[in-house]
Amino acid sequence: MIDVDGYLARLGVKHPGPPSAEALRQLHAAHVERVAYEVLDIHLDRVVPIDAESSVSQILRGRGGYCYTLNGAFSALLTALGYQVTWHRAGVQATGEEHAPGAGRANHMTLIVTGLPDQDWMADVGMGDALHEPLPLAEGTYEQGPFRYRLRPSEVVPGGWRLDHDPAGSFIGMDFESRTAEVSEFQARHEYMCTSPDSEFVRTCVVRRRDASGIDSLLGCVLRRTGTGSFNRVLDNSADWYGALADVFGLTPADLGPEDRDRLWRRVHSAHEAWMASGGFLQLLRQRPRRSRQPQQ
């Protein structure tokens, strides 16, 4: 059993009562707003376990994680609250990638919630800059704040689904299987993404947080807002960087001692300087932050 009361306190919500679509939406929105998408451990050369129990413990310590951790922990919370929820292998199509890789890549794990009246749901608190609330598991176009998503049958995963991301997002889309998956099916890819020099997470320290009107991102030393109040800002010292972790993303990692914090900052800043020298920041500035729009009535 997990500490449900502790987890709900971490999300800043009261016990939602019996399973319902409305309670699921409340829990999902609170999770993406209060628990950051982050890969700090990767930049300290740590490969954290991704079983549900370990993931819940990490979140209760005040930390976040990326898809396996966030969705794994969220599924445990939902299960403890009486929801029927399953894990599913997924493949994210990166920006610039011509063809969707299919769910066999397993570089993402998403959730399906069943058993609620009239509708199954796709829940995913582990994409960083995508869903604020769960989506009905039905073909359609869905607006959440200034962003638009499309859910449709996958063209590369038989019987599976495809989520097309908003053009302002950090990736093109994601295909996932209908078949239920186990934690072992993600372990190899998890280790690759945490250790390979070709991994985007090894190359760049990423922190993200979604809210109802936009997305806050920390990419290396660049603090970026997409949606309402868009901006780009360089944080060029450790005090400002750690201040943003706390103030914007709610991350005050008590499990990082002074040596860890210094080592993390030096690694992030060194990578940022190399990126700046390559013209990376100029390319980012050319990507004009998306302005918010009013949802269609």
DRENDRENDREN-624609 format. One record per residue (C-alpha): x negated, y, z. Coordinates in steps of 0.05 Angstrom, whole numbers, plus 32768, in hexadecimal, padded with zeros to 4 digits. Layout:
BEGIN
<atom c1="X" c2="Y" c3="Z"/>
...
***
This chain:
BEGIN
<atom c1="8000" c2="8000" c3="8000"/>
<atom c1="7FE9" c2="8047" c3="7FF2"/>
<atom c1="7FF0" c2="8084" c3="801D"/>
<atom c1="802F" c2="80A0" c3="7FFC"/>
<atom c1="8037" c2="80DA" c3="802C"/>
<atom c1="7FEE" c2="80EE" c3="8023"/>
<atom c1="7FF4" c2="80EA" c3="7FD8"/>
<atom c1="8034" c2="8114" c3="7FD7"/>
<atom c1="8013" c2="8147" c3="8004"/>
<atom c1="7FD9" c2="814A" c3="7FD2"/>
<atom c1="800D" c2="815A" c3="7F9C"/>
<atom c1="8030" c2="818D" c3="7FC9"/>
<atom c1="8074" c2="816C" c3="7FC3"/>
<atom c1="80A6" c2="814C" c3="7FF2"/>
<atom c1="80BC" c2="8104" c3="7FEC"/>
<atom c1="80E5" c2="8104" c3="7FAB"/>
<atom c1="8117" c2="80CE" c3="7FC1"/>
<atom c1="812E" c2="8095" c3="7F94"/>
<atom c1="8110" c2="808F" c3="7F4E"/>
<atom c1="812F" c2="80BF" c3="7F1C"/>
<atom c1="811B" c2="80E4" c3="7EDD"/>
<atom c1="811C" c2="8127" c3="7F01"/>
<atom c1="80F0" c2="810D" c3="7F3A"/>
<atom c1="80C0" c2="80F0" c3="7F06"/>
<atom c1="80BB" c2="8133" c3="7EE4"/>
<atom c1="80AE" c2="8155" c3="7F27"/>
<atom c1="8077" c2="8124" c3="7F3A"/>
<atom c1="8056" c2="8128" c3="7EF5"/>
<atom c1="8054" c2="8174" c3="7EF4"/>
<atom c1="8039" c2="8178" c3="7F3B"/>
<atom c1="8002" c2="8145" c3="7F2A"/>
<atom c1="7FE7" c2="816A" c3="7EED"/>
<atom c1="7FEB" c2="81AC" c3="7F13"/>
<atom c1="7FC9" c2="8195" c3="7F53"/>
<atom c1="7F99" c2="815D" c3="7F3F"/>
<atom c1="7F64" c2="8173" c3="7F0E"/>
<atom c1="7F4C" c2="814C" c3="7ED1"/>
<atom c1="7F00" c2="814B" c3="7EDF"/>
<atom c1="7EC1" c2="8124" c3="7ED0"/>
<atom c1="7E92" c2="813F" c3="7F06"/>
<atom c1="7E7C" c2="80FA" c3="7F1B"/>
<atom c1="7E63" c2="80EA" c3="7ED5"/>
<atom c1="7E33" c2="8125" c3="7EDA"/>
<atom c1="7E19" c2="8108" c3="7F1B"/>
<atom c1="7E0C" c2="80C5" c3="7EF7"/>
<atom c1="7E44" c2="80A3" c3="7F1D"/>
<atom c1="7E73" c2="806F" c3="7EFF"/>
<atom c1="7EAF" c2="806F" c3="7F2E"/>
<atom c1="7EDD" c2="8032" c3="7F32"/>
<atom c1="7F20" c2="8038" c3="7F0D"/>
<atom c1="7F4C" c2="8006" c3="7F31"/>
<atom c1="7F8B" c2="8027" c3="7F4B"/>
<atom c1="7F78" c2="8023" c3="7F95"/>
<atom c1="7F35" c2="8045" c3="7F8A"/>
<atom c1="7F55" c2="807A" c3="7F5E"/>
<atom c1="7F88" c2="808B" c3="7F94"/>
<atom c1="7F51" c2="8090" c3="7FC8"/>
<atom c1="7F2B" c2="80C0" c3="7F9B"/>
<atom c1="7F67" c2="80EE" c3="7F93"/>
<atom c1="7F76" c2="80EC" c3="7FDD"/>
<atom c1="7F2E" c2="8104" c3="7FE8"/>
<atom c1="7F40" c2="8143" c3="7FC2"/>
<atom c1="7F21" c2="812F" c3="7F80"/>
<atom c1="7F3D" c2="8124" c3="7F3A"/>
<atom c1="7F24" c2="80FA" c3="7F01"/>
<atom c1="7F33" c2="80EA" c3="7EBA"/>
<atom c1="7F68" c2="80BD" c3="7E9A"/>
<atom c1="7F5A" c2="807A" c3="7EBA"/>
<atom c1="7F56" c2="8098" c3="7F00"/>
<atom c1="7F8F" c2="80CA" c3="7EFA"/>
<atom c1="7FC1" c2="809C" c3="7ED8"/>
<atom c1="7FAC" c2="8060" c3="7F01"/>
<atom c1="7FB8" c2="8086" c3="7F42"/>
<atom c1="7FF9" c2="80A4" c3="7F29"/>
<atom c1="8013" c2="8060" c3="7F16"/>
<atom c1="8004" c2="8047" c3="7F5D"/>
<atom c1="802B" c2="8082" c3="7F7A"/>
<atom c1="8066" c2="8076" c3="7F4C"/>
<atom c1="8067" c2="802C" c3="7F5C"/>
<atom c1="8066" c2="803A" c3="7FA6"/>
<atom c1="80A1" c2="8069" c3="7F9C"/>
<atom c1="80C9" c2="8032" c3="7F79"/>
<atom c1="80BC" c2="8041" c3="7F2F"/>
<atom c1="80AE" c2="800C" c3="7EFB"/>
<atom c1="806D" c2="8022" c3="7ED9"/>
<atom c1="803B" c2="8000" c3="7EAC"/>
<atom c1="7FF5" c2="800F" c3="7E90"/>
<atom c1="7FE9" c2="8012" c3="7E45"/>
<atom c1="7FAA" c2="8013" c3="7E1A"/>
<atom c1="7FA3" c2="8052" c3="7DF0"/>
<atom c1="7F73" c2="8071" c3="7DBE"/>
<atom c1="7F68" c2="80BC" c3="7DBB"/>
<atom c1="7F5A" c2="80DB" c3="7D77"/>
<atom c1="7F26" c2="8110" c3="7D82"/>
<atom c1="7F25" c2="8153" c3="7D5F"/>
<atom c1="7F01" c2="814B" c3="7D1D"/>
<atom c1="7F0E" c2="8100" c3="7D1C"/>
<atom c1="7F2F" c2="80F0" c3="7CD9"/>
<atom c1="7F52" c2="80AF" c3="7CEC"/>
<atom c1="7F75" c2="809A" c3="7D2C"/>
<atom c1="7F4B" c2="8064" c3="7D4F"/>
<atom c1="7F85" c2="803B" c3="7D69"/>
<atom c1="7F91" c2="8022" c3="7DB0"/>
<atom c1="7F58" c2="7FF0" c3="7DAB"/>
<atom c1="7F27" c2="8027" c3="7DBB"/>
<atom c1="7F47" c2="802A" c3="7E00"/>
<atom c1="7F28" c2="806E" c3="7E0F"/>
<atom c1="7F69" c2="8082" c3="7E30"/>
<atom c1="7F9D" c2="8061" c3="7E5C"/>
<atom c1="7FE5" c2="8079" c3="7E5D"/>
<atom c1="8023" c2="8066" c3="7E84"/>
<atom c1="806A" c2="8050" c3="7E73"/>
<atom c1="80A1" c2="8056" c3="7EA7"/>
<atom c1="80DE" c2="8029" c3="7E9F"/>
<atom c1="811C" c2="8019" c3="7EC7"/>
<atom c1="8139" c2="805F" c3="7ECB"/>
<atom c1="8180" c2="806A" c3="7EB1"/>
<atom c1="8186" c2="8074" c3="7E65"/>
<atom c1="813C" c2="8081" c3="7E55"/>
<atom c1="80F5" c2="8067" c3="7E5A"/>
<atom c1="80BE" c2="809A" c3="7E62"/>
<atom c1="8076" c2="80A6" c3="7E4D"/>
<atom c1="8050" c2="80C2" c3="7E89"/>
<atom c1="8009" c2="80DB" c3="7E84"/>
<atom c1="7FE5" c2="8106" c3="7EB7"/>
<atom c1="7FA1" c2="80F4" c3="7E9B"/>
<atom c1="7F9A" c2="811A" c3="7E5A"/>
<atom c1="7F81" c2="815B" c3="7E79"/>
<atom c1="7FA0" c2="818C" c3="7E48"/>
<atom c1="7FE0" c2="816B" c3="7E31"/>
<atom c1="8021" c2="8158" c3="7E55"/>
<atom c1="803D" c2="8181" c3="7E8E"/>
<atom c1="8079" c2="8152" c3="7E95"/>
<atom c1="8086" c2="810B" c3="7E7D"/>
<atom c1="80A5" c2="8100" c3="7E38"/>
<atom c1="80E1" c2="80D6" c3="7E27"/>
<atom c1="80C7" c2="8097" c3="7E05"/>
<atom c1="80ED" c2="80A9" c3="7DC5"/>
<atom c1="80D9" c2="80C7" c3="7D83"/>
<atom c1="80DD" c2="8112" c3="7D83"/>
<atom c1="80BB" c2="8155" c3="7D8B"/>
<atom c1="80B5" c2="8171" c3="7DD1"/>
<atom c1="80A2" c2="81B6" c3="7DEA"/>
<atom c1="8083" c2="81C2" c3="7E2D"/>
<atom c1="8072" c2="820B" c3="7E3A"/>
<atom c1="804A" c2="8226" c3="7E00"/>
<atom c1="8038" c2="81E1" c3="7DE4"/>
<atom c1="805C" c2="81B1" c3="7DB6"/>
<atom c1="8052" c2="8165" c3="7DB4"/>
<atom c1="806D" c2="8130" c3="7D85"/>
<atom c1="807A" c2="80E8" c3="7D9A"/>
<atom c1="8085" c2="80B5" c3="7D62"/>
<atom c1="8077" c2="806D" c3="7D4E"/>
<atom c1="802D" c2="8060" c3="7D45"/>
<atom c1="8012" c2="8055" c3="7CFF"/>
<atom c1="7FD5" c2="802F" c3="7D18"/>
<atom c1="7FF0" c2="8008" c3="7D54"/>
<atom c1="8028" c2="7FD7" c3="7D42"/>
<atom c1="8063" c2="7FE2" c3="7D70"/>
<atom c1="803E" c2="801A" c3="7D93"/>
<atom c1="8046" c2="8065" c3="7D99"/>
<atom c1="8022" c2="80A4" c3="7D81"/>
<atom c1="801E" c2="80E5" c3="7DA7"/>
<atom c1="800B" c2="8120" c3="7D7A"/>
<atom c1="7FEA" c2="8157" c3="7DA4"/>
<atom c1="7FF8" c2="81A1" c3="7D9C"/>
<atom c1="7FC6" c2="81C2" c3="7D6C"/>
<atom c1="7FAB" c2="81EA" c3="7DA8"/>
<atom c1="7F97" c2="81A9" c3="7DCB"/>
<atom c1="7F52" c2="818A" c3="7DD4"/>
<atom c1="7F62" c2="814C" c3="7DAA"/>
<atom c1="7F8F" c2="813B" c3="7D6E"/>
<atom c1="7FB9" c2="8104" c3="7D8A"/>
<atom c1="7FBD" c2="80C1" c3="7DAE"/>
<atom c1="7FD8" c2="807D" c3="7D9B"/>
<atom c1="7FEC" c2="804A" c3="7DD0"/>
<atom c1="8005" c2="8003" c3="7DD3"/>
<atom c1="8047" c2="7FEB" c3="7DEE"/>
<atom c1="8024" c2="7FAF" c3="7E0C"/>
<atom c1="8013" c2="7FB4" c3="7E56"/>
<atom c1="7FC9" c2="7FB8" c3="7E66"/>
<atom c1="7F9D" c2="7FA6" c3="7EA2"/>
<atom c1="7F64" c2="7FCE" c3="7EC0"/>
<atom c1="7F30" c2="7F9E" c3="7EA3"/>
<atom c1="7F42" c2="7FB5" c3="7E5D"/>
<atom c1="7F28" c2="7FFB" c3="7E6B"/>
<atom c1="7EE8" c2="7FEA" c3="7E91"/>
<atom c1="7EB8" c2="7FE7" c3="7E57"/>
<atom c1="7ECF" c2="8028" c3="7E39"/>
<atom c1="7ECE" c2="8049" c3="7E7D"/>
<atom c1="7E85" c2="8036" c3="7E86"/>
<atom c1="7E75" c2="804F" c3="7E3F"/>
<atom c1="7E97" c2="8093" c3="7E4B"/>
<atom c1="7E72" c2="809B" c3="7E8D"/>
<atom c1="7E2C" c2="8087" c3="7E75"/>
<atom c1="7E23" c2="808B" c3="7E2A"/>
<atom c1="7DFE" c2="80C8" c3="7E0F"/>
<atom c1="7E31" c2="80C7" c3="7DD6"/>
<atom c1="7E6A" c2="80D1" c3="7E08"/>
<atom c1="7E8B" c2="8116" c3="7E06"/>
<atom c1="7E91" c2="8112" c3="7E52"/>
<atom c1="7E46" c2="8107" c3="7E5A"/>
<atom c1="7E37" c2="8140" c3="7E2A"/>
<atom c1="7E67" c2="8173" c3="7E4A"/>
<atom c1="7E82" c2="817A" c3="7E90"/>
<atom c1="7ECD" c2="8183" c3="7E88"/>
<atom c1="7F01" c2="819A" c3="7EBB"/>
<atom c1="7F49" c2="81A8" c3="7EA8"/>
<atom c1="7F8B" c2="81B9" c3="7EC9"/>
<atom c1="7FD0" c2="81BE" c3="7EA9"/>
<atom c1="8008" c2="81EB" c3="7EC1"/>
<atom c1="804C" c2="81FF" c3="7EA5"/>
<atom c1="8031" c2="8238" c3="7E7A"/>
<atom c1="7FEC" c2="8221" c3="7E65"/>
<atom c1="7FAB" c2="81FD" c3="7E71"/>
<atom c1="7F6D" c2="8210" c3="7E98"/>
<atom c1="7F2C" c2="81F0" c3="7E80"/>
<atom c1="7EE5" c2="81F3" c3="7E99"/>
<atom c1="7EB8" c2="81DB" c3="7E60"/>
<atom c1="7E71" c2="81DB" c3="7E7A"/>
<atom c1="7E6C" c2="8223" c3="7E93"/>
<atom c1="7EA5" c2="8240" c3="7E69"/>
<atom c1="7EE6" c2="824D" c3="7E8E"/>
<atom c1="7F1E" c2="824D" c3="7E5B"/>
<atom c1="7F69" c2="8259" c3="7E5D"/>
<atom c1="7F96" c2="8241" c3="7E25"/>
<atom c1="7FDF" c2="8257" c3="7E24"/>
<atom c1="7FF9" c2="8291" c3="7E4D"/>
<atom c1="7FC1" c2="82C1" c3="7E60"/>
<atom c1="7F8D" c2="82A2" c3="7E32"/>
<atom c1="7F43" c2="82B3" c3="7E3B"/>
<atom c1="7EFB" c2="8298" c3="7E38"/>
<atom c1="7EC9" c2="82A9" c3="7E6E"/>
<atom c1="7E81" c2="8291" c3="7E7B"/>
<atom c1="7E70" c2="827F" c3="7EC3"/>
<atom c1="7E25" c2="8288" c3="7EC6"/>
<atom c1="7E16" c2="8279" c3="7F0F"/>
<atom c1="7E26" c2="8241" c3="7F3F"/>
<atom c1="7E50" c2="826C" c3="7F6F"/>
<atom c1="7E80" c2="8280" c3="7F38"/>
<atom c1="7E82" c2="823A" c3="7F1B"/>
<atom c1="7E92" c2="8218" c3="7F5D"/>
<atom c1="7EC2" c2="8252" c3="7F6D"/>
<atom c1="7EE9" c2="8242" c3="7F2D"/>
<atom c1="7EEB" c2="81F8" c3="7F40"/>
<atom c1="7F0C" c2="820B" c3="7F81"/>
<atom c1="7F38" c2="8246" c3="7F6D"/>
<atom c1="7F50" c2="822F" c3="7F28"/>
<atom c1="7F4D" c2="81E4" c3="7F2D"/>
<atom c1="7F56" c2="81D6" c3="7F77"/>
<atom c1="7F15" c2="81AF" c3="7F7A"/>
<atom c1="7EEB" c2="81B7" c3="7FB9"/>
<atom c1="7EC6" c2="8174" c3="7FB5"/>
<atom c1="7EB4" c2="8165" c3="7FFE"/>
<atom c1="7E92" c2="8125" c3="7FE7"/>
<atom c1="7E5B" c2="814E" c3="7FC5"/>
<atom c1="7E24" c2="8163" c3="7FF3"/>
<atom c1="7DF5" c2="819F" c3="7FE7"/>
<atom c1="7DC4" c2="8175" c3="7FBE"/>
<atom c1="7DFC" c2="8158" c3="7F93"/>
<atom c1="7E19" c2="819E" c3="7F87"/>
<atom c1="7DD6" c2="81BA" c3="7F73"/>
<atom c1="7DC7" c2="817F" c3="7F45"/>
<atom c1="7E0C" c2="8184" c3="7F25"/>
<atom c1="7E06" c2="81CF" c3="7F18"/>
<atom c1="7DC0" c2="81C8" c3="7EFB"/>
<atom c1="7DD6" c2="8192" c3="7ECB"/>
<atom c1="7E15" c2="81B7" c3="7EB5"/>
<atom c1="7DF0" c2="81F9" c3="7EAC"/>
<atom c1="7DB7" c2="81D8" c3="7E85"/>
<atom c1="7DE8" c2="81B8" c3="7E55"/>
<atom c1="7E0D" c2="81FB" c3="7E4F"/>
<atom c1="7DCD" c2="8220" c3="7E3D"/>
<atom c1="7DBE" c2="81ED" c3="7E06"/>
<atom c1="7E05" c2="81F4" c3="7DEC"/>
<atom c1="7E00" c2="8240" c3="7DEC"/>
<atom c1="7DBE" c2="823C" c3="7DC5"/>
<atom c1="7DE0" c2="8211" c3="7D91"/>
<atom c1="7E17" c2="8245" c3="7D85"/>
<atom c1="7E4C" c2="821D" c3="7DAA"/>
<atom c1="7E6A" c2="8258" c3="7DCE"/>
<atom c1="7E72" c2="827F" c3="7D8D"/>
<atom c1="7E98" c2="8244" c3="7D70"/>
<atom c1="7EC5" c2="8243" c3="7DAE"/>
<atom c1="7ED4" c2="828D" c3="7DA7"/>
<atom c1="7EEA" c2="8282" c3="7D5F"/>
<atom c1="7F1E" c2="8252" c3="7D7A"/>
<atom c1="7F4F" c2="8289" c3="7D8E"/>
<atom c1="7F75" c2="8273" c3="7DCD"/>
<atom c1="7FBC" c2="8262" c3="7DBE"/>
<atom c1="7FF0" c2="8294" c3="7DD5"/>
<atom c1="802E" c2="827C" c3="7DF9"/>
<atom c1="806F" c2="8278" c3="7DD4"/>
<atom c1="80B6" c2="8274" c3="7DEC"/>
<atom c1="80D3" c2="822E" c3="7DE6"/>
<atom c1="810A" c2="8227" c3="7DB2"/>
<atom c1="8150" c2="8228" c3="7DCE"/>
***
